[in-house]
Amino acid sequence: MILGIMPAISEGFLLLMSTCILLLGTVFYQKQAKIIPWLVNFSMFVGIILILYSAELPTGLYLHGEYAHNFLTVLLKLVLLIFAWIIFIYTNKEVESSTCVEFYVLALLSIIGMMVMISSATFLTLFLGIELMSLPIYTLVALDKKYQQSSEAAIKYFLMGAVASAIMLYGISILYGISGSIDYLTVQQTLKNLLWVGSGNYAYTFALLFILTAIGFKLALVPYHTWAPDVYQGSPLSTTIFLASVPKLAIFAITAKLLIEVFPVLVEVWQVWLLVIGIFSIIIGNLSALVQTNIKRLLGYSAVAHMGYMVLGLAATTTEGYSAGLFYLITYLIMIIGIFATLILLDKQLSIEHIQDLQGLNSRDPLLAGSMLLILLSMAGLPPLVGFLAKLFVLKALLTVGYIKLVIVALLMAVVGVCYYIRIIKVMYFEEPLHTDLITVKPYKRILVAINAIVLLLLGLQPVLLMRYCEMAFLI
């Protein structure tokens, strides 16, 4: 019995801690508010230890077949908690004291939902995980009551998210009607048998397209991307850094698992979908980002383009492509967390909203400006930073399977992407600051941002270890 629940032990612990933090914050708030970030840090540390401990368990299904445990689930949950912990360190003291408890409790509940998604082995577990991830994020977007745009962004995000969830649920219901099961392996075997006898083709193709549509919304892929720039702009920075990063790991996990484990017989359908959606996301994301003046909207459109590159890796339908997609996603998360962390540190003093608000940053804080320079150059895909290798691995996987024209288009759009990142660098380094006072930031946070930037350089020089883990996650 104890062995059977071990793959979910980290999720159980985080649920217990989120309940304790909620009770502590509501009953003893005035006296114990300062201890809440420490409890969150403790929760993340113990959660990581429990994941490492459970990694020794045999690969297979647990909790009556609802939970999968393998190298991919362990790796993604470990990376998820590490990135979430870094985000909590950056947002410590930056979250409004009046919403501190709500922010951490909602974020922890959302993280639990992401972990459930990553380990899901049935469509029931998958859908419960998606809702547990999404509902707290809708609330986080609207958490800053003093910021009028937050409420508007939250309503838009909630309505579109509800439609996406309904579409996914409809697709799942079709699969259940065909197979009589919600288990991944049973559905996969049923579809394989139906394809063999040549029946039910349209039904399960429609089911796949409904599910892919919902995934496209969650990843902000074209044409389901319109919520991303508005929600990025309308959310508090402490919410945006969370929204823009860790949920993508969970969505990547379910995308890879569904396409590889459940729908391998429909590879010709979903490969075309990924190729078309991926390349249009790259084109529209980069061209839209090029004309933005609001930095959060720019990063929102940039995210659309980056997710386009990531799904192109999956579209290669090879182990090389899958691992390249995961490598791209992990390195992208390091970059986007670094950028938003820098904006969070600057926000209280500069009220960051537009690109021009970074004017002359180098003369006011050379370390933060230098760190952001490295991160932006990595996002632009310039060597020797890891952003260059991430794009290279994805495009190489596409070249291997013969998509030369798509690679050429993706390369041209990467050049467009360089332009708007260079524009931010120009403002930071070659324009006079509006104010001359120095930026006041806690030293450990400034050092953490610098480490973030240095990691991008080190991974660019030595990507072998991370790439090896990504490849191991997809070895069958």
Secondary structure by P-SEA (a helix, b strand, c coil): cccccccaaaaaaaaaaaaaaaaaaaacccccccaaaaaaaaaaaaaaaaaaaaccccccccccccccccaaaaaaaaaaaaaaaaaaaaacccccccaaaaaaaaaaaaaaaaaaaaacccaaaaaaaaaaacaaaaaaaacccccaaaaaaaaaaaaaaaaaaaaaaaaaaaaaaacccccaaaaaaaaaaaaaaccaaaaaaaaaaaaaaaaaaaacccccccaaaaaaaaccaaaaaaaacaaaaaaaaaaaaaaccccccaaaaaaaaaaaaaaaaaaaaaaaacccccaaaaaaaaaaaaaaaaaaaaacccaaaaaaaaaaaaaaaaaaaaaaaaaaaacccccccccccccccccccaaaaaaaaaaaaaaacccccaaaaaaaaaaaaaaaacaaaaaaaaaaaaaaaaaaaaaaaaaaccccccccbbbbccaaaaaaaaaaaaaaaaaaacaaaaaaaaaaaccc
